[in-house]
Amino acid sequence: MSNNPWECEELSEAPAGWIPATENGWGALVVWAAGPGNVVRVPAAPRDRHTVVVTHYPDGSEHREPSMLSDAELESIDDDIDAYLDDAGLPPRPRGYDWFIRRPQNTGPGDDAFWAAVWSATAASLPHEAMDPSKLKSPARDALARMYQG
């Protein structure tokens, strides 16, 4: 067994029904917690540079404006993910891949149902102040292990 926490099968495309990991620190931590048998990586297609900037106002209204991400902004996203993982005591995730997670049988349809189930199962064993990645690491791993057993 490898000591590389990011070792997993590399495919040319994601298996049908697998969930794309979110491009943030929490998504990367969940990839790690799911483990190599439940994760695959695919060489990344050119990244979508379109985004929407949402401004929320005190009166409850919001303004949405389309925007394009620069190369520097895309690098910054990867740097933020690496920093989050470092805070959790994990090495940086290899760049240049899209990551996909096998859907546990006991999660509902849709990606949002999966992410809600993972967060709910992880948060159930956390003290309220435990938003630090180092405190999320073990509960996330334990929660996903339970989800894959069911």
Summary of the structure (lengths in Angstrom):
residues: 150
radius of gyration: 16.4
end to end distance: 24.7
largest distance: 54.8
contacts: 383
relative contact order: 0.21
helix: 40%
strand: 19%
